[in-house]
Every structure is written in C-alpha cells, then in structure tokens.
Amino acid sequence: MKLPLDVPFEPDQKMRFPTVSAESPIFELLPHEAEALGFILPLSADYPGIEKWYRTKVVPGLRTGERYLHRVKREGELIGVGIAKKDSSEKKICTVRVSNEHFGRGSGVRIFDHLLRWLDDDHPHLTVSESKLPVFERIFDWYGFNLTSASNGLYVPGRLEIGYNEKVSRETEGRVRDLSRLAK
C-alpha cells in the first residue's frame, strides 16, 4: 500500500484508504485530509493509533464542523498541522505538529493562534506527552495555560500524558498544586 504522501493528487480527487477495522467504514479522504494524515504520521511516535483516531474521529468531525484542521504551507510544502475539537462538552487542541526543518521558527505559535481563534477559547483543554513537554513549555507559558493533570499510560504504557486547562474541582486542587513541579 502506498502512503498518503506517495500518492499523486489531482484537484477535487477523493482518496479511498483501507478500513481501519472490520467494524469501521472506509473513509474517503479529501486530498488535504490525506496530505495532513501523511504529514502527522511520521511525527507521531508518541501516539500509537493516531491514524485510526484521525480516520474515525477527526475526518467525521471535519465533516460535521466539530473539528478544525489548520494546515500551514511554505512554498507549496506542508510544514505544520493543527487539529482542534469543539463540541457541546469540550473545547480541545488535539494535535499540533511542525516539521523538523521548520521547528523553532514561530509556525507552532501561529498554529496555536488559529486553533484558539476557532475554538473561541484562550484556555482550551490539551494534553502533551512528558517527552514533548520541553518543546511546548514556552508556548504554554506564553498563553498562560494551567497544568491540571498527569495520566500514566494514557497513550503509551509507562509514559505520562500531561493535561492543561481542565476544569479543576476542590478534590483535585491539591493534586494540581503537586503537579506544578512537572512544568518546571
């Protein structure tokens, strides 16, 4: 099977990909959706199952308006992707990826700005792998995001996933104070 980036695109062409599982349907990806998937896959080792999530959650959400896909191109090349979710129960930044060649040049901040505008929320929920926290720490500080949780094994066994901007109850307030050392 060819990867999405190996397949030439024609304007208005729809792409069919194999099913994710026997129970899930084949999703027809529009060219920009296939391009975004091909871009995020090699940058997502911390998130096994990201392709299934993209096909079963992101693409249907894009069609209903509950998800937003922001793509950044430079000289015709895709160099960054951001995905957000907004429904009746949650506003969340789901993923932000920038190519290694364009890392540290402000593209990530611009992606965050677009996602925050679409969400109409300055402090949406988001999570980040503990291994990626140093990469995002300055951005989170810039926006004043609040560390609210740490979940072990949420995506990768034995690895912490750090949560920001979740609603904090009185029961979890002390735990959040204890977590603040992770962001330093």
C-alpha positions as CSV (number, residue, x, y, z in Angstrom):
1,M,0.0,0.0,0.0
2,K,1.3,3.5,-0.8
3,L,1.4,6.0,2.0
4,P,-0.7,9.2,1.5
5,L,2.4,11.3,0.6
6,D,3.3,8.8,-2.2
7,V,0.0,9.2,-4.0
8,P,-0.2,12.0,-6.6
9,F,-3.2,14.3,-6.1
10,E,-5.5,15.7,-8.7
11,P,-7.8,18.7,-7.9
12,D,-11.1,17.6,-6.4
13,Q,-9.8,14.0,-6.2
14,K,-11.1,11.8,-3.3
15,M,-8.9,9.1,-2.0
16,R,-10.0,5.7,-0.6
17,F,-7.9,4.1,2.1
18,P,-8.3,0.6,3.6
19,T,-10.6,0.1,6.5
20,V,-9.2,0.8,10.0
21,S,-11.0,-2.3,11.3
22,A,-13.7,-4.7,10.3
23,E,-16.3,-2.6,12.0
24,S,-15.4,0.8,10.7
25,P,-16.2,2.0,7.2
26,I,-13.8,3.2,4.6
27,F,-13.5,6.9,4.8
28,E,-13.0,8.9,1.7
29,L,-10.3,11.4,2.5
30,L,-10.2,14.6,0.6
31,P,-6.7,15.5,-0.7
32,H,-6.0,18.0,2.0
33,E,-7.1,15.5,4.7
34,A,-4.8,12.8,3.2
35,E,-1.9,15.2,3.0
36,A,-2.4,16.2,6.6
37,L,-2.5,12.5,7.7
38,G,0.6,11.7,5.7
39,F,2.3,14.7,7.4
40,I,1.4,13.8,11.0
41,L,2.1,10.1,10.9
42,P,5.9,10.2,10.9
43,L,5.8,12.9,13.6
44,S,3.6,10.9,16.0
45,A,5.6,8.1,17.5
46,D,4.3,9.1,21.0
47,Y,0.7,8.4,19.9
48,P,0.1,4.9,18.6
49,G,-3.2,4.6,16.9
50,I,-3.1,8.1,15.6
51,E,-4.2,7.0,12.1
52,K,-7.3,5.3,13.5
53,W,-8.1,8.3,15.6
54,Y,-7.7,10.6,12.6
55,R,-9.9,8.4,10.3
56,T,-12.6,7.6,12.9
57,K,-12.7,10.9,14.9
58,V,-11.1,13.7,13.0
59,V,-12.4,13.2,9.5
60,P,-16.0,12.7,10.5
61,G,-15.7,15.7,12.9
62,L,-14.4,17.8,10.0
63,R,-17.5,17.0,8.0
64,T,-19.8,17.9,10.9
65,G,-17.9,21.1,11.9
66,E,-16.9,19.7,15.3
67,R,-13.2,19.5,14.3
68,Y,-10.9,22.0,12.6
69,L,-7.8,21.2,10.6
70,H,-5.4,24.0,10.2
71,R,-2.6,23.5,7.7
72,V,0.5,25.7,7.2
73,K,2.4,25.6,3.9
74,R,5.6,27.3,2.9
75,E,6.5,27.4,-0.8
76,G,3.8,24.8,-1.6
77,E,5.1,22.3,1.1
78,L,3.1,21.4,4.2
79,I,5.2,22.3,7.2
80,G,2.6,22.3,10.0
81,V,-0.7,20.9,11.1
82,G,-3.1,21.7,14.0
83,I,-6.3,19.9,14.9
84,A,-8.9,21.2,17.3
85,K,-12.3,19.8,18.6
86,K,-15.3,21.9,19.7
87,D,-18.5,20.2,20.7
88,S,-21.1,20.7,23.4
89,S,-18.9,19.1,26.1
90,E,-15.4,20.1,25.2
91,K,-13.0,22.6,23.5
92,K,-9.7,21.0,22.9
93,I,-6.5,21.3,21.0
94,C,-6.0,17.8,19.8
95,T,-2.6,17.9,18.0
96,V,0.0,20.4,16.8
97,R,2.8,19.2,14.5
98,V,5.6,21.2,12.8
99,S,8.2,19.7,10.5
100,N,11.7,19.3,11.9
101,E,13.0,21.7,9.3
102,H,10.7,24.5,10.4
103,F,10.8,23.8,14.1
104,G,11.6,26.9,16.2
105,R,10.6,29.5,13.6
106,G,7.2,30.5,15.0
107,S,5.0,28.2,13.0
108,G,3.8,26.4,16.1
109,V,2.7,29.7,17.7
110,R,0.8,30.6,14.6
111,I,-1.0,27.3,14.6
112,F,-2.0,27.7,18.2
113,D,-3.3,31.2,17.4
114,H,-5.5,29.8,14.6
115,L,-6.8,27.0,16.8
116,L,-7.5,29.3,19.8
117,R,-9.5,31.7,17.5
118,W,-11.5,28.8,16.0
119,L,-12.2,27.4,19.5
120,D,-13.0,30.9,20.8
121,D,-11.3,30.0,24.0
122,D,-8.0,31.2,25.4
123,H,-7.5,28.2,27.7
124,P,-8.9,25.0,26.0
125,H,-8.0,21.6,27.2
126,L,-5.0,19.9,25.8
127,T,-2.5,17.2,26.7
128,V,1.2,16.6,25.8
129,S,3.5,13.6,26.3
130,E,6.0,14.2,29.1
131,S,8.7,13.6,26.5
132,K,7.4,16.5,24.4
133,L,6.7,18.9,27.3
134,P,10.1,20.8,26.9
135,V,9.2,21.6,23.3
136,F,5.8,23.1,24.2
137,E,6.6,24.6,27.6
138,R,7.4,28.1,26.3
139,I,4.2,28.2,24.3
140,F,2.1,27.0,27.2
141,D,3.7,29.7,29.4
142,W,3.1,32.3,26.7
143,Y,-0.6,31.6,26.7
144,G,-0.9,31.1,30.4
145,F,-2.1,27.5,30.2
146,N,-2.6,25.8,33.6
147,L,-1.2,22.4,34.4
148,T,-4.1,20.3,35.7
149,S,-3.3,16.6,35.4
150,A,-0.9,13.8,34.7
151,S,-2.1,10.5,33.5
152,N,0.2,7.5,33.3
153,G,-0.2,5.3,30.2
154,L,-2.9,7.3,28.5
155,Y,-1.4,6.8,25.1
156,V,1.9,5.0,25.7
157,P,2.4,2.5,28.5
158,G,4.6,3.9,31.3
159,R,4.7,7.4,29.9
160,L,2.9,10.4,31.5
161,E,0.5,12.5,29.5
162,I,0.3,16.0,31.0
163,G,-3.0,17.8,30.9
164,Y,-3.7,21.5,30.8
165,N,-6.7,23.7,31.3
166,E,-9.1,21.1,32.6
167,K,-11.8,22.1,34.9
168,V,-10.4,21.8,38.5
169,S,-12.6,20.7,41.3
170,R,-11.9,21.1,45.0
171,E,-11.0,17.4,45.2
172,T,-8.3,17.7,42.6
173,E,-7.0,21.2,43.5
174,G,-4.2,19.8,45.8
175,R,-3.1,17.3,43.2
176,V,-2.8,20.1,40.6
177,R,-0.5,22.0,43.0
178,D,1.6,18.9,43.4
179,L,1.9,18.6,39.6
180,S,3.2,22.1,39.1
181,R,6.8,20.7,39.6
182,L,6.4,18.8,36.3
183,A,6.2,22.1,34.3
184,K,9.5,23.5,35.7
